[in-house]
Amino acid sequence: MPNLVGDVSSAARILPDLNGEKLFISKGKGAYLWDDKGRRYIDTALGFGAVLLGHSNDSVNAAVTEALGDSAAPSWAHVREHGAATELAKHTGDLTKVIFTNSGSEAVHLACRAARAYTGRGKIAKMAAGFDGWFDDVSYGNVTSNEASFQDGKRPSTERTTLIRYNDFADVERLFAEDNDIAAVILEPMLANAGCIMALPGYLKHVQDIAHKHGALVICDEVLMGFRLYAGLAGLREGLSPDIASVGKAIGNGVPVSAIVGKPHILAGFEEGRVLRGGTFSGNPLACAAVTSTLTQLDDNDYESLIQRGNDLRAAIEAIFESHGVIISTSGYGNVFGVWLGMTSPVTYEQAVEKANPAFTTALHLALREAGVLMMPSPYGRIYISFEHNSFVIEEMKVAFEKAAAKLSAEFANA
Ligand SMILES: Cc1ncc(COP(=O)(O)O)c(C=O)c1O
């Protein structure tokens, strides 16, 4: 009997068998992954969004290898940590103070602790169906949970967490009228883990303004969106002024690292020793080397072309399916988007629930896998593309989508 619980350490990694076989990846380079049988795939999960420069980036590898040679765990302050913090803070506006952690969940956890300590309040408000990590406070109300959909007047809450409906302007006022113990609202620039639901114009700013009016902080959870659309925080480009942001994934190109960045007065409690932070591996040399190398490279990359390539791919996928009698739509941005069956993509989580079709997305995953493309199987999953997904790779992807659409047309034709 295998020892690994459910075959994987994170539930996000569970995949259906294909022709009775499980998938085990042996290596990756650029836009590609190879399995243990030597088959090559174009990857669109990309470390669940972490691998923006492509798999196994040479410069990141060299920087991390050098750090590893100098000791992975020197215990004390070391020569790479300040440099990485300086590099990160160059990109985060007036969120100038940095604490490194190891995973996005840890960063969000620390941000919530900072907000509670600063405000003296107990609750964190998160977007219903948003994913801000798997730690207890914020995994409440995650996508597909019973709590994620709720009626007015029946807001699900615990002692530490309450929920707010994404893109519902009136619900923000109601939240603060109902509850005066909210330390912070966690905002996601896009409800990415519920299938890339875009924020309506003005919505994020509306939440921020009302939160601030009521003395609550704003935490921008940029673990997924940070550094994806440009080398900086998506929320800042939306005109937001968060008090704290959590970042992770793309800042280390797949090397485990995350951080909170915050306004100095908000994070002063940590500096003064009033608020606890810790972690044997927080700010370790490998992570810091990866951050410095990744961010320097992101500065030199052409995001506009990347997003354009992705938008071309989106349009091509829609056209390919339509030519096979299956109408689909996509939501999100060129380099991170969801695929939906039907003419329109959802604007609210309730619409996403109606549109979610696990049979379709599982069948699409399997057909693409057979055609050499790896895509998340969940209806709320995403297709990512990296800087290594050049025009040649995009053309290869179109061929795979053509094969998949032909295979799925009999079952899912809706045109
Ligand atoms: C928006 C957001 N926040 C937090 C997390 C948690 O990050 P991690 O999986 O690194 O713990 C994720 C992970 O997907 C995320 O997308």
PDBQT file of the ligand as one rigid body, heavy atoms in Angstrom, charges set to zero:
ROOT
HETATM    1  C1  LIG A 501      -4.798  34.294  -4.034  1.00  0.00    +0.000 C 
HETATM    2  C2  LIG A 501      -4.071  33.226  -3.284  1.00  0.00    +0.000 A 
HETATM    3  N1  LIG A 501      -3.753  33.426  -1.998  1.00  0.00    +0.000 NA
HETATM    4  C3  LIG A 501      -3.085  32.500  -1.279  1.00  0.00    +0.000 A 
HETATM    5  C4  LIG A 501      -2.736  31.304  -1.837  1.00  0.00    +0.000 A 
HETATM    6  C5  LIG A 501      -2.007  30.279  -1.020  1.00  0.00    +0.000 C 
HETATM    7  O1  LIG A 501      -0.713  30.123  -1.457  1.00  0.00    +0.000 OA
HETATM    8  P1  LIG A 501       0.094  28.771  -1.162  1.00  0.00    +0.000 P 
HETATM    9  O2  LIG A 501      -0.547  27.696  -1.975  1.00  0.00    +0.000 OA
HETATM   10  O3  LIG A 501       1.489  29.102  -1.611  1.00  0.00    +0.000 OA
HETATM   11  O4  LIG A 501       0.003  28.502   0.284  1.00  0.00    +0.000 OA
HETATM   12  C6  LIG A 501      -3.034  31.048  -3.170  1.00  0.00    +0.000 A 
HETATM   13  C7  LIG A 501      -2.661  29.773  -3.793  1.00  0.00    +0.000 C 
HETATM   14  O5  LIG A 501      -3.126  29.393  -4.834  1.00  0.00    +0.000 OA
HETATM   15  C8  LIG A 501      -3.722  32.037  -3.923  1.00  0.00    +0.000 A 
HETATM   16  O6  LIG A 501      -4.045  31.844  -5.199  1.00  0.00    +0.000 OA
ENDROOT
TORSDOF 0
